[in-house]
Amino acid sequence: DETRQRSGVRFVHGHGACAFAIYTTGCLADCRLELFSPMEYQKAAEMSAHCTGSERQQQLVADFRYNSGFNELSLDSKKSSTQQHESSRKVEEDESRLPALEAAYRTILRGLGEDTDRQGLLRTPLRAAKSMQFLTKGYHEDVYDVLNGAIFDEDHDEIVIVKDIDMFSLCEHHLVPFFGRVHIGYLPNKKVVGLSKLARIVEIYSRRLQVQERLTKQIATAISEALQPAGVAVVIEAAHMCMVMRGVQKMNSRTVTSCMLGVFREDPKTREEFLHLTQNA
């Protein structure tokens, strides 16, 4: 470990460690010796330099950035490593749960009067278990991991629309599919997102046991929280197999749901523009 004394700033850091102790004079003079993360240390040093106006402390901040090894590239690398570790952990969890799911599907087949030992059904429980894990993989996914920093500063103040996004989900009432198209629009507030990320957000929430009304709102809310735009609009049109394959058996029925946030809810003209563009463009 190394201890330095510069312009009233004393700090201790360990090689490869993420904990720092810092004591600084000036506007932070009353700080006790505490543990800081690298980013917290940098912020504290910048605050001290700003408050005292000391060029020497500003130079200290620059030296720290250069020498500490915690630059933006290394932080991005750590983030990527964390994401890979999280993905690996989720795969391990799925594999650990697979035997129980397989046994459950075997029980269902036997309950239907099927012979699970016949050739066509020997591996069906395993295949069905893996299929169900894929169809519900959205439970293991997070919006901010999917966005992966693909939010960009852009002085654009007109509606952005991605329409006709294919969507497949499972009705939580009958465990049969419903599928259709999703139209997404948002009015940027100095920030835009990579277009493919909107489709990925749809994938996160549709790959769960769902009802269409909740799915629509979850997509809109996720975009609103991530981008902080002036408004978000989401419309879903879908066919539900629980109404086609069983029950009322109406082949041509479609369900349309919408969620309007911000200016799309408050301003009829903005809402009308979105609906017109998604229906006729």
Backbone as CSV, one residue per row, in Angstrom:
resi,resn,N_x,N_y,N_z,CA_x,CA_y,CA_z,C_x,C_y,C_z
1,ASP,0.836,-1.204,0.000,0.000,0.000,0.000,0.870,1.253,0.000
2,GLU,0.288,2.296,-0.516,1.041,3.523,-0.685,0.309,4.664,-0.028
3,THR,1.043,5.513,0.687,0.454,6.680,1.335,1.138,7.927,0.797
4,ARG,0.343,8.926,0.416,0.896,10.158,-0.132,0.279,11.359,0.575
5,GLN,1.033,12.477,0.591,0.542,13.725,1.171,0.747,14.812,0.124
6,ARG,-0.367,15.304,-0.435,-0.269,16.356,-1.439,-1.350,17.397,-1.186
7,SER,-0.925,18.652,-1.040,-1.860,19.774,-0.932,-3.010,19.483,0.022
8,GLY,-2.696,18.871,1.136,-3.728,18.633,2.132,-4.576,17.412,1.868
9,VAL,-4.284,16.641,0.819,-5.062,15.450,0.515,-4.208,14.230,0.830
10,ARG,-4.683,13.407,1.706,-3.970,12.202,2.087,-4.844,11.008,1.724
11,PHE,-4.289,10.052,0.980,-5.100,8.909,0.603,-4.256,7.645,0.614
12,VAL,-4.932,6.536,0.837,-4.283,5.237,0.876,-4.995,4.339,-0.124
13,HIS,-4.252,3.656,-0.954,-4.905,2.733,-1.875,-4.054,1.484,-2.010
14,GLY,-4.728,0.368,-2.252,-4.037,-0.903,-2.401,-4.051,-1.351,-3.840
15,HIS,-3.031,-2.062,-4.249,-2.969,-2.530,-5.624,-4.053,-3.565,-5.863
16,GLY,-4.892,-3.309,-6.873,-5.952,-4.255,-7.212,-7.159,-4.158,-6.296
17,ALA,-7.070,-3.315,-5.261,-8.202,-3.199,-4.340,-9.142,-2.117,-4.832
18,CYS,-10.390,-2.215,-4.431,-11.385,-1.243,-4.852,-11.746,-0.293,-3.722
19,ALA,-11.043,-0.377,-2.585,-11.392,0.456,-1.438,-10.297,1.478,-1.207
20,PHE,-10.666,2.711,-0.982,-9.738,3.794,-0.728,-10.123,4.487,0.564
21,ALA,-9.101,4.955,1.287,-9.360,5.815,2.437,-8.888,7.208,2.065
22,ILE,-9.658,8.222,2.413,-9.322,9.580,1.974,-9.587,10.574,3.097
23,TYR,-8.669,11.542,3.227,-8.893,12.661,4.124,-8.468,13.904,3.367
24,THR,-9.325,14.877,3.290,-8.998,16.056,2.485,-9.336,17.323,3.242
25,THR,-8.571,18.376,2.955,-8.796,19.672,3.583,-9.777,20.465,2.745
26,GLY,-9.894,21.762,3.071,-10.803,22.603,2.301,-12.236,22.348,2.710
27,CYS,-13.118,22.349,1.679,-14.539,22.221,1.978,-14.897,20.835,2.458
28,LEU,-13.973,19.869,2.331,-14.235,18.522,2.823,-13.394,18.209,4.057
29,ALA,-12.948,19.268,4.766,-12.000,19.074,5.866,-12.586,18.262,6.998
30,ASP,-13.892,18.248,7.124,-14.485,17.534,8.248,-14.708,16.061,7.925
31,CYS,-14.234,15.595,6.740,-14.405,14.187,6.394,-13.542,13.321,7.296
32,ARG,-14.080,12.210,7.717,-13.312,11.243,8.475,-12.601,10.295,7.510
33,LEU,-11.704,9.493,8.053,-11.041,8.463,7.251,-12.058,7.372,6.946
34,GLU,-12.441,7.233,5.677,-13.490,6.309,5.293,-13.081,5.553,4.033
35,LEU,-13.872,4.516,3.739,-13.630,3.746,2.525,-14.406,4.345,1.368
36,PHE,-13.732,4.509,0.253,-14.362,5.035,-0.945,-14.122,4.079,-2.096
37,SER,-15.069,4.002,-3.000,-14.811,3.325,-4.271,-13.970,4.262,-5.118
38,PRO,-13.312,3.757,-6.181,-12.517,4.629,-7.043,-13.318,5.799,-7.586
39,MET,-14.565,5.549,-8.017,-15.373,6.625,-8.592,-15.741,7.645,-7.521
40,GLU,-16.014,7.150,-6.298,-16.346,8.051,-5.201,-15.138,8.901,-4.830
41,TYR,-13.943,8.273,-4.854,-12.730,9.032,-4.545,-12.542,10.145,-5.557
42,GLN,-12.687,9.780,-6.832,-12.500,10.764,-7.894,-13.466,11.924,-7.714
43,LYS,-14.736,11.604,-7.394,-15.742,12.646,-7.209,-15.384,13.535,-6.025
44,ALA,-14.930,12.918,-4.926,-14.576,13.692,-3.740,-13.395,14.614,-4.025
45,ALA,-12.388,14.096,-4.744,-11.222,14.915,-5.059,-11.599,16.076,-5.964
46,GLU,-12.498,15.795,-6.931,-12.949,16.863,-7.829,-13.712,17.932,-7.054
47,MET,-14.550,17.501,-6.093,-15.290,18.448,-5.267,-14.327,19.332,-4.481
48,SER,-13.281,18.725,-3.918,-12.316,19.481,-3.135,-11.585,20.484,-4.009
49,ALA,-11.172,20.048,-5.195,-10.469,20.934,-6.113,-11.360,22.091,-6.527
50,HIS,-12.631,21.795,-6.739,-13.571,22.833,-7.164,-13.787,23.862,-6.050
51,CYS,-13.919,23.365,-4.828,-14.236,24.258,-3.720,-13.049,25.139,-3.353
52,THR,-11.823,24.633,-3.426,-10.653,25.391,-3.017,-10.040,26.151,-4.174
53,GLY,-10.376,25.757,-5.393,-9.802,26.409,-6.555,-8.330,26.103,-6.713
54,SER,-7.849,25.061,-6.103,-6.427,24.736,-6.102,-6.037,24.039,-7.387
55,GLU,-5.094,24.623,-8.120,-4.606,23.970,-9.340,-3.863,22.697,-8.988
56,ARG,-3.198,22.701,-7.819,-2.451,21.518,-7.404,-3.392,20.345,-7.184
57,GLN,-4.553,20.598,-6.579,-5.514,19.516,-6.348,-6.134,19.061,-7.661
58,GLN,-6.327,20.011,-8.581,-6.819,19.613,-9.895,-5.813,18.705,-10.592
59,GLN,-4.540,19.025,-10.414,-3.501,18.162,-10.984,-3.509,16.796,-10.319
60,LEU,-3.811,16.772,-9.004,-3.894,15.509,-8.283,-4.990,14.622,-8.868
61,VAL,-6.123,15.243,-9.186,-7.212,14.487,-9.800,-6.757,13.882,-11.118
62,ALA,-6.062,14.707,-11.931,-5.579,14.212,-13.221,-4.589,13.072,-13.027
63,ASP,-3.668,13.235,-12.035,-2.702,12.165,-11.762,-3.402,10.892,-11.338
64,PHE,-4.415,11.038,-10.491,-5.147,9.858,-10.023,-5.788,9.121,-11.186
65,ARG,-6.426,9.876,-12.092,-7.065,9.250,-13.246,-6.049,8.487,-14.085
66,TYR,-4.865,9.089,-14.223,-3.864,8.463,-15.090,-3.225,7.247,-14.445
67,ASN,-2.921,7.364,-13.136,-2.123,6.331,-12.479,-2.924,5.202,-11.848
68,SER,-4.205,5.461,-11.542,-4.947,4.476,-10.765,-5.337,3.252,-11.554
69,GLY,-5.438,3.410,-12.877,-5.867,2.271,-13.690,-7.360,2.114,-13.760
70,PHE,-8.096,3.004,-13.072,-9.560,2.923,-13.095,-10.095,3.923,-14.109
71,ASN,-9.613,3.844,-15.328,-10.110,4.721,-16.373,-11.399,4.154,-16.943
72,GLU,-11.984,4.864,-17.913,-13.268,4.450,-18.460,-13.183,3.087,-19.111
73,LEU,-12.038,2.821,-19.776,-11.887,1.540,-20.449,-11.879,0.394,-19.456
74,SER,-11.162,0.579,-18.331,-11.102,-0.498,-17.351,-12.449,-0.696,-16.676
75,LEU,-13.185,0.409,-16.447,-14.506,0.283,-15.840,-15.469,-0.422,-16.781
76,ASP,-15.395,-0.107,-18.083,-16.234,-0.800,-19.061,-15.903,-2.276,-19.098
77,SER,-14.595,-2.576,-18.980,-14.172,-3.973,-18.982,-14.715,-4.711,-17.781
78,LYS,-14.675,-4.050,-16.612,-15.219,-4.666,-15.398,-16.717,-4.888,-15.536
79,LYS,-17.429,-3.902,-16.149,-18.867,-4.034,-16.338,-19.181,-5.207,-17.243
80,SER,-18.407,-5.332,-18.333,-18.616,-6.448,-19.263,-18.374,-7.778,-18.573
81,SER,-17.314,-7.824,-17.739,-17.012,-9.049,-17.012,-18.136,-9.406,-16.045
82,THR,-18.687,-8.388,-15.388,-19.799,-8.612,-14.463,-21.017,-9.154,-15.192
83,GLN,-21.313,-8.584,-16.364,-22.454,-9.042,-17.148,-22.272,-10.483,-17.590
84,GLN,-21.039,-10.833,-18.007,-20.774,-12.208,-18.418,-20.936,-13.167,-17.252
85,HIS,-20.476,-12.743,-16.071,-20.611,-13.584,-14.884,-22.077,-13.787,-14.541
86,GLU,-22.873,-12.700,-14.650,-24.294,-12.792,-14.353,-24.986,-13.729,-15.337
87,SER,-24.628,-13.620,-16.611,-25.210,-14.499,-17.635,-24.866,-15.950,-17.360
88,SER,-23.617,-16.199,-16.979,-23.188,-17.565,-16.661,-23.953,-18.115,-15.463
89,ARG,-24.183,-17.249,-14.473,-24.912,-17.678,-13.277,-26.345,-18.063,-13.629
90,LYS,-26.969,-17.292,-14.530,-28.340,-17.585,-14.922,-28.430,-18.892,-15.691
91,VAL,-27.426,-19.157,-16.525,-27.392,-20.423,-17.253,-27.287,-21.587,-16.280
92,GLU,-26.448,-21.435,-15.264,-26.299,-22.485,-14.258,-27.602,-22.703,-13.496
93,GLU,-28.313,-21.616,-13.199,-29.596,-21.744,-12.498,-30.600,-22.512,-13.354
94,ASP,-30.651,-22.191,-14.652,-31.557,-22.894,-15.550,-31.237,-24.375,-15.592
95,GLU,-29.962,-24.702,-15.682,-29.556,-26.110,-15.745,-29.904,-26.845,-14.459
96,SER,-29.789,-26.163,-13.327,-30.093,-26.805,-12.050,-31.599,-27.072,-11.895
97,ARG,-32.421,-26.259,-12.551,-33.872,-26.423,-12.446,-34.439,-27.349,-13.523
98,LEU,-33.623,-27.682,-14.501,-34.100,-28.468,-15.632,-34.647,-29.838,-15.228
99,PRO,-33.985,-30.605,-14.335,-34.523,-31.920,-13.968,-35.931,-31.860,-13.379
100,ALA,-36.204,-30.845,-12.550,-37.533,-30.730,-11.946,-38.588,-30.429,-13.003
101,LEU,-38.248,-29.543,-13.953,-39.182,-29.242,-15.034,-39.427,-30.466,-15.912
102,GLU,-38.365,-31.194,-16.204,-38.495,-32.401,-17.024,-39.411,-33.417,-16.345
103,ALA,-39.222,-33.613,-15.047,-40.063,-34.559,-14.307,-41.521,-34.096,-14.310
104,ALA,-41.738,-32.778,-14.215,-43.098,-32.255,-14.212,-43.792,-32.517,-15.552
105,TYR,-43.089,-32.323,-16.649,-43.683,-32.593,-17.963,-43.941,-34.093,-18.154
106,ARG,-43.076,-34.917,-17.615,-43.310,-36.361,-17.708,-44.588,-36.741,-16.947
107,THR,-44.783,-36.108,-15.793,-45.999,-36.354,-15.016,-47.238,-35.904,-15.788
108,ILE,-47.154,-34.765,-16.441,-48.286,-34.259,-17.230,-48.633,-35.239,-18.347
109,LEU,-47.625,-35.730,-19.067,-47.874,-36.670,-20.162,-48.539,-37.948,-19.648
110,ARG,-48.066,-38.430,-18.513,-48.671,-39.634,-17.937,-50.089,-39.347,-17.484
111,GLY,-50.329,-38.133,-16.977,-51.669,-37.758,-16.567,-52.641,-37.687,-17.736
112,LEU,-52.105,-37.474,-18.932,-52.931,-37.456,-20.142,-53.154,-38.865,-20.705
113,GLY,-52.532,-39.848,-20.053,-52.694,-41.223,-20.497,-51.653,-41.674,-21.507
114,GLU,-50.618,-40.875,-21.698,-49.579,-41.213,-22.668,-48.538,-42.151,-22.052
115,ASP,-47.884,-42.898,-22.933,-46.771,-43.764,-22.541,-45.476,-42.991,-22.762
116,THR,-44.864,-42.513,-21.699,-43.657,-41.693,-21.838,-42.438,-42.501,-22.248
117,ASP,-42.586,-43.827,-22.331,-41.467,-44.665,-22.753,-41.495,-44.980,-24.247
118,ARG,-42.541,-44.548,-24.931,-42.567,-44.832,-26.365,-41.602,-43.899,-27.086
119,GLN,-41.174,-44.323,-28.267,-40.072,-43.652,-28.949,-40.293,-42.150,-29.144
120,GLY,-41.486,-41.778,-29.574,-41.748,-40.372,-29.874,-41.748,-39.465,-28.662
121,LEU,-41.891,-40.034,-27.466,-41.988,-39.215,-26.258,-40.795,-39.360,-25.312
122,LEU,-39.811,-40.146,-25.713,-38.696,-40.411,-24.808,-38.006,-39.119,-24.343
123,ARG,-37.770,-38.206,-25.278,-37.062,-36.968,-24.933,-37.996,-35.746,-24.899
124,THR,-39.272,-35.990,-25.047,-40.223,-34.878,-25.054,-40.227,-34.085,-23.749
125,PRO,-40.220,-34.723,-22.578,-40.191,-33.926,-21.333,-38.990,-32.987,-21.260
126,LEU,-37.814,-33.464,-21.696,-36.614,-32.615,-21.660,-36.737,-31.471,-22.662
127,ARG,-37.195,-31.800,-23.875,-37.347,-30.750,-24.883,-38.371,-29.709,-24.442
128,ALA,-39.475,-30.154,-23.855,-40.506,-29.223,-23.390,-39.988,-28.336,-22.266
129,ALA,-39.182,-28.915,-21.381,-38.616,-28.142,-20.275,-37.692,-27.047,-20.798
130,LYS,-36.825,-27.401,-21.750,-35.920,-26.411,-22.334,-36.699,-25.340,-23.095
131,SER,-37.740,-25.767,-23.782,-38.573,-24.817,-24.514,-39.227,-23.816,-23.568
132,MET,-39.757,-24.285,-22.448,-40.398,-23.393,-21.494,-39.390,-22.412,-20.889
133,GLN,-38.183,-22.874,-20.640,-37.157,-21.967,-20.129,-36.847,-20.864,-21.135
134,PHE,-36.803,-21.216,-22.411,-36.556,-20.200,-23.435,-37.727,-19.225,-23.522
135,LEU,-38.938,-19.740,-23.498,-40.113,-18.889,-23.638,-40.307,-17.953,-22.449
136,THR,-39.654,-18.231,-21.342,-39.763,-17.380,-20.152,-38.414,-16.789,-19.752
137,LYS,-37.489,-16.701,-20.683,-36.143,-16.228,-20.356,-36.116,-14.758,-19.952
138,GLY,-37.200,-14.040,-20.231,-37.251,-12.633,-19.852,-37.170,-12.390,-18.356
139,TYR,-37.508,-13.403,-17.560,-37.392,-13.251,-16.104,-35.945,-13.025,-15.673
140,HIS,-34.998,-13.490,-16.482,-33.581,-13.392,-16.132,-32.902,-12.194,-16.780
141,GLU,-33.654,-11.361,-17.481,-33.038,-10.263,-18.220,-33.440,-8.919,-17.627
142,ASP,-32.540,-7.960,-17.764,-32.729,-6.635,-17.185,-32.609,-5.581,-18.281
143,VAL,-33.438,-4.553,-18.217,-33.463,-3.522,-19.253,-32.110,-2.844,-19.400
144,TYR,-31.451,-2.525,-18.285,-30.204,-1.767,-18.357,-29.057,-2.618,-18.889
145,ASP,-29.115,-3.932,-18.654,-28.122,-4.812,-19.274,-28.316,-4.864,-20.775
146,VAL,-29.577,-4.897,-21.206,-29.877,-4.956,-22.636,-29.500,-3.646,-23.328
147,LEU,-29.782,-2.515,-22.701,-29.419,-1.229,-23.296,-27.914,-1.086,-23.448
148,ASN,-27.176,-1.570,-22.448,-25.709,-1.635,-22.526,-25.097,-0.298,-22.946
149,GLY,-25.630,0.772,-22.418,-25.055,2.091,-22.684,-25.401,2.685,-24.036
150,ALA,-26.309,2.060,-24.781,-26.638,2.543,-26.135,-27.652,3.676,-26.097
151,ILE,-27.413,4.659,-25.231,-28.223,5.876,-25.152,-27.304,7.033,-25.501
152,PHE,-27.718,7.851,-26.478,-26.822,8.840,-27.047,-27.429,10.236,-26.967
153,ASP,-26.570,11.221,-26.730,-26.991,12.617,-26.755,-27.285,13.020,-28.198
154,GLU,-28.472,13.560,-28.412,-28.865,13.963,-29.765,-29.939,15.038,-29.669
155,ASP,-29.726,16.134,-30.381,-30.678,17.247,-30.341,-31.792,16.999,-31.361
156,HIS,-32.615,15.996,-31.052,-33.730,15.634,-31.931,-35.012,15.744,-31.123
157,ASP,-35.975,16.517,-31.640,-37.196,16.776,-30.863,-38.458,16.404,-31.623
158,GLU,-38.350,15.419,-32.508,-39.514,14.901,-33.213,-39.728,13.439,-32.834
159,ILE,-40.913,12.931,-33.099,-41.261,11.567,-32.693,-40.372,10.541,-33.406
160,VAL,-39.909,9.567,-32.645,-39.194,8.405,-33.184,-40.113,7.192,-33.032
161,ILE,-40.333,6.477,-34.128,-41.254,5.333,-34.106,-40.572,4.101,-34.684
162,VAL,-40.695,2.986,-33.985,-40.336,1.672,-34.532,-41.622,0.855,-34.515
163,LYS,-42.090,0.454,-35.671,-43.377,-0.230,-35.755,-43.212,-1.655,-36.253
164,ASP,-44.272,-2.430,-36.069,-44.329,-3.814,-36.554,-43.218,-4.693,-35.970
165,ILE,-42.952,-4.523,-34.680,-42.005,-5.400,-33.982,-42.728,-6.704,-33.652
166,ASP,-42.221,-7.816,-34.142,-42.848,-9.108,-33.860,-42.769,-9.417,-32.372
167,MET,-43.854,-9.938,-31.835,-43.925,-10.246,-30.411,-44.586,-11.610,-30.212
168,PHE,-43.978,-12.428,-29.350,-44.529,-13.728,-28.976,-44.481,-13.845,-27.461
169,SER,-45.597,-14.256,-26.877,-45.638,-14.392,-25.430,-46.558,-15.551,-25.055
170,LEU,-46.642,-15.812,-23.746,-47.497,-16.882,-23.229,-48.556,-16.291,-22.313
171,CYS,-49.806,-16.629,-22.571,-50.897,-16.220,-21.696,-50.728,-16.901,-20.338
172,GLU,-50.715,-16.108,-19.286,-50.489,-16.689,-17.963,-51.712,-17.446,-17.437
173,HIS,-52.845,-17.318,-18.098,-54.058,-18.004,-17.640,-54.147,-19.432,-18.171
174,HIS,-53.669,-19.645,-19.398,-53.810,-20.974,-20.013,-52.482,-21.550,-20.517
175,LEU,-51.405,-20.770,-20.412,-50.086,-21.194,-20.902,-50.103,-21.551,-22.385
176,VAL,-50.877,-20.811,-23.155,-50.860,-20.946,-24.602,-50.418,-19.605,-25.183
177,PRO,-49.930,-19.595,-26.421,-49.319,-18.371,-26.969,-50.321,-17.279,-27.294
178,PHE,-49.837,-16.057,-27.233,-50.454,-14.953,-27.961,-49.326,-14.203,-28.654
179,PHE,-49.608,-13.722,-29.840,-48.541,-13.134,-30.643,-49.106,-12.040,-31.531
180,GLY,-48.239,-11.143,-31.965,-48.696,-10.045,-32.799,-47.592,-9.055,-33.068
181,ARG,-47.964,-7.773,-33.119,-47.027,-6.713,-33.458,-47.068,-5.614,-32.411
182,VAL,-45.906,-5.009,-32.202,-45.779,-3.907,-31.250,-45.315,-2.666,-32.003
183,HIS,-45.971,-1.542,-31.738,-45.555,-0.248,-32.278,-45.099,0.614,-31.105
184,ILE,-43.900,1.168,-31.218,-43.336,1.996,-30.139,-42.974,3.362,-30.697
185,GLY,-43.356,4.407,-29.970,-42.947,5.763,-30.320,-42.500,6.501,-29.073
186,TYR,-41.527,7.383,-29.221,-41.149,8.243,-28.095,-40.703,9.603,-28.627
187,LEU,-40.877,10.610,-27.810,-40.454,11.961,-28.145,-39.203,12.264,-27.322
188,PRO,-38.028,12.306,-27.977,-36.764,12.421,-27.240,-36.661,13.705,-26.431
189,ASN,-35.928,13.600,-25.353,-35.580,14.764,-24.535,-34.057,14.871,-24.521
190,LYS,-33.505,15.177,-25.691,-32.055,15.327,-25.902,-31.309,14.001,-25.879
191,LYS,-32.034,12.880,-25.808,-31.368,11.583,-25.832,-32.152,10.620,-26.715
192,VAL,-31.407,9.805,-27.484,-32.029,8.767,-28.301,-31.384,7.436,-27.948
193,VAL,-32.070,6.347,-28.310,-31.583,5.006,-27.992,-31.403,4.234,-29.296
194,GLY,-30.454,3.299,-29.298,-30.294,2.434,-30.454,-31.605,1.750,-30.791
195,LEU,-31.995,1.773,-32.058,-33.332,1.308,-32.442,-33.555,-0.156,-32.083
196,SER,-32.531,-0.980,-32.235,-32.702,-2.407,-31.929,-32.990,-2.636,-30.458
197,LYS,-32.605,-1.668,-29.601,-32.832,-1.827,-28.163,-34.318,-1.793,-27.829
198,LEU,-35.106,-1.083,-28.630,-36.548,-1.058,-28.390,-37.141,-2.447,-28.611
199,ALA,-36.670,-3.117,-29.677,-37.134,-4.483,-29.929,-36.675,-5.424,-28.825
200,ARG,-35.486,-5.192,-28.291,-34.984,-6.056,-27.215,-35.767,-5.862,-25.922
201,ILE,-36.219,-4.636,-25.681,-37.067,-4.395,-24.503,-38.382,-5.146,-24.641
202,VAL,-38.945,-5.153,-25.853,-40.152,-5.947,-26.106,-39.884,-7.413,-25.787
203,GLU,-38.723,-7.909,-26.194,-38.377,-9.311,-25.968,-38.279,-9.639,-24.485
204,ILE,-37.713,-8.721,-23.711,-37.561,-8.971,-22.271,-38.910,-9.245,-21.621
205,TYR,-39.886,-8.391,-21.896,-41.167,-8.496,-21.193,-42.131,-9.478,-21.839
206,SER,-41.970,-9.746,-23.126,-42.855,-10.718,-23.773,-42.439,-12.151,-23.458
207,ARG,-41.163,-12.377,-23.163,-40.697,-13.721,-22.814,-40.928,-14.006,-21.335
208,ARG,-42.156,-13.826,-20.942,-42.608,-14.120,-19.573,-44.060,-14.567,-19.663
209,LEU,-44.593,-15.085,-18.574,-46.028,-15.343,-18.525,-46.713,-13.989,-18.398
210,GLN,-47.633,-13.684,-19.323,-48.121,-12.322,-19.433,-49.621,-12.238,-19.671
211,VAL,-50.125,-11.033,-19.477,-51.383,-10.601,-20.071,-51.033,-9.382,-20.922
212,GLN,-51.733,-9.190,-22.001,-51.346,-8.155,-22.958,-51.400,-6.759,-22.352
213,GLU,-52.370,-6.516,-21.487,-52.500,-5.190,-20.885,-51.249,-4.828,-20.064
214,ARG,-50.789,-5.782,-19.264,-49.604,-5.523,-18.438,-48.348,-5.403,-19.299
215,LEU,-48.246,-6.248,-20.311,-47.093,-6.210,-21.207,-46.954,-4.831,-21.852
216,THR,-48.050,-4.275,-22.310,-48.030,-2.960,-22.952,-47.493,-1.896,-22.005
217,LYS,-47.985,-1.910,-20.783,-47.565,-0.901,-19.807,-46.112,-1.100,-19.383
218,GLN,-45.669,-2.339,-19.228,-44.287,-2.596,-18.827,-43.295,-2.091,-19.867
219,ILE,-43.601,-2.298,-21.137,-42.716,-1.822,-22.199,-42.627,-0.299,-22.164
220,ALA,-43.768,0.362,-22.076,-43.785,1.831,-22.060,-43.052,2.386,-20.843
221,THR,-43.295,1.807,-19.685,-42.663,2.283,-18.454,-41.153,2.089,-18.490
222,ALA,-40.702,0.954,-19.001,-39.262,0.685,-19.080,-38.558,1.702,-19.965
223,ILE,-39.144,2.019,-21.107,-38.551,3.010,-22.011,-38.545,4.386,-21.361
224,SER,-39.629,4.727,-20.698,-39.723,6.025,-20.041,-38.675,6.174,-18.944
225,GLU,-38.486,5.139,-18.141,-37.513,5.214,-17.044,-36.082,5.250,-17.551
226,ALA,-35.811,4.539,-18.635,-34.440,4.463,-19.147,-34.031,5.727,-19.894
227,LEU,-34.944,6.317,-20.673,-34.613,7.444,-21.545,-35.015,8.798,-20.973
228,GLN,-36.002,8.803,-20.077,-36.568,10.062,-19.577,-36.993,10.968,-20.736
229,PRO,-37.773,10.436,-21.693,-38.205,11.257,-22.829,-39.387,12.144,-22.453
230,ALA,-39.791,12.989,-23.410,-40.961,13.825,-23.175,-42.243,12.992,-23.173
231,GLY,-42.207,11.845,-23.833,-43.375,10.973,-23.845,-43.071,9.657,-24.515
232,VAL,-43.875,8.639,-24.193,-43.740,7.302,-24.777,-45.122,6.799,-25.152
233,ALA,-45.206,6.139,-26.301,-46.463,5.523,-26.729,-46.194,4.100,-27.183
234,VAL,-47.013,3.164,-26.728,-46.880,1.758,-27.123,-48.267,1.226,-27.480
235,VAL,-48.360,0.580,-28.627,-49.594,-0.085,-29.045,-49.253,-1.524,-29.423
236,ILE,-50.036,-2.472,-28.924,-49.862,-3.883,-29.260,-51.151,-4.419,-29.870
237,GLU,-51.001,-5.107,-30.984,-52.123,-5.822,-31.604,-51.752,-7.295,-31.666
238,ALA,-52.571,-8.162,-31.065,-52.187,-9.571,-30.944,-53.382,-10.500,-31.076
239,ALA,-53.070,-11.721,-31.501,-54.049,-12.812,-31.541,-53.749,-13.747,-30.381
240,HIS,-54.784,-14.144,-29.668,-54.630,-14.981,-28.481,-55.150,-16.384,-28.767
241,MET,-54.258,-17.361,-28.648,-54.652,-18.741,-28.922,-55.670,-19.272,-27.912
242,CYS,-55.752,-18.639,-26.748,-56.764,-19.063,-25.786,-58.177,-18.715,-26.268
243,MET,-58.262,-17.812,-27.271,-59.551,-17.491,-27.882,-59.731,-18.174,-29.235
244,VAL,-58.633,-18.711,-29.796,-58.675,-19.307,-31.128,-58.693,-20.831,-31.061
245,MET,-57.801,-21.418,-30.265,-57.650,-22.873,-30.197,-58.646,-23.521,-29.240
246,ARG,-59.156,-22.740,-28.298,-60.028,-23.284,-27.256,-61.093,-22.244,-26.933
247,GLY,-61.915,-22.537,-25.957,-62.903,-21.566,-25.507,-63.847,-21.146,-26.606
248,VAL,-63.915,-19.845,-26.849,-64.877,-19.301,-27.801,-64.508,-19.610,-29.249
249,GLN,-63.229,-19.883,-29.518,-62.727,-20.296,-30.831,-63.104,-19.317,-31.945
250,LYS,-62.755,-18.079,-31.767,-62.986,-17.045,-32.777,-61.683,-16.788,-33.529
251,MET,-61.608,-17.273,-34.744,-60.355,-17.318,-35.490,-59.803,-15.939,-35.833
252,ASN,-60.653,-14.974,-36.084,-60.198,-13.684,-36.606,-60.158,-12.574,-35.563
253,SER,-60.310,-12.924,-34.313,-60.313,-11.884,-33.279,-58.893,-11.360,-33.030
254,ARG,-58.795,-10.067,-32.769,-57.529,-9.422,-32.430,-57.764,-8.532,-31.215
255,THR,-56.752,-8.451,-30.377,-56.835,-7.596,-29.187,-55.839,-6.454,-29.347
256,VAL,-56.305,-5.229,-29.153,-55.444,-4.051,-29.270,-55.393,-3.335,-27.923
257,THR,-54.170,-3.086,-27.450,-53.982,-2.355,-26.193,-53.002,-1.217,-26.430
258,SER,-53.103,-0.182,-25.620,-52.193,0.957,-25.759,-51.810,1.477,-24.384
259,CYS,-50.642,2.120,-24.348,-50.201,2.834,-23.142,-49.547,4.127,-23.603
260,MET,-50.070,5.249,-23.154,-49.564,6.568,-23.519,-49.037,7.264,-22.266
261,LEU,-47.807,7.738,-22.344,-47.196,8.437,-21.222,-46.713,9.815,-21.676
262,GLY,-46.674,10.756,-20.761,-46.151,12.089,-21.074,-47.018,12.816,-22.079
263,VAL,-46.368,13.420,-23.087,-47.101,14.249,-24.050,-48.079,13.432,-24.884
264,PHE,-47.824,12.140,-25.032,-48.757,11.323,-25.801,-50.094,11.169,-25.080
265,ARG,-50.062,11.253,-23.766,-51.300,11.215,-22.992,-51.920,12.614,-22.884
266,GLU,-51.060,13.625,-22.756,-51.550,14.970,-22.465,-51.960,15.748,-23.714
267,ASP,-51.296,15.472,-24.844,-51.531,16.255,-26.051,-52.226,15.410,-27.118
268,PRO,-53.490,15.661,-27.400,-54.226,14.866,-28.393,-53.585,14.882,-29.777
269,LYS,-52.990,16.005,-30.179,-52.389,16.098,-31.504,-51.154,15.194,-31.628
270,THR,-50.355,15.154,-30.583,-49.173,14.281,-30.593,-49.595,12.820,-30.624
271,ARG,-50.597,12.487,-29.836,-51.124,11.118,-29.831,-51.696,10.749,-31.201
272,GLU,-52.417,11.668,-31.802,-53.008,11.410,-33.114,-51.938,11.215,-34.180
273,GLU,-50.856,11.991,-34.091,-49.760,11.838,-35.045,-49.138,10.443,-34.946
274,PHE,-48.917,9.990,-33.716,-48.355,8.652,-33.516,-49.273,7.575,-34.092
275,LEU,-50.537,7.650,-33.767,-51.492,6.634,-34.236,-51.609,6.655,-35.759
276,HIS,-51.581,7.849,-36.347,-51.660,7.958,-37.794,-50.435,7.334,-38.454
277,LEU,-49.250,7.605,-37.924,-48.015,7.086,-38.510,-47.905,5.561,-38.366
278,THR,-48.364,5.036,-37.264,-48.262,3.578,-37.079,-49.280,2.823,-37.907
279,GLN,-50.392,3.450,-38.221,-51.438,2.769,-38.992,-51.279,2.925,-40.498
280,ASN,-50.718,4.074,-40.927,-50.732,4.381,-42.351,-49.362,4.528,-42.999
281,ALA,-48.304,4.699,-42.205,-46.982,4.944,-42.813,-46.470,3.711,-43.529
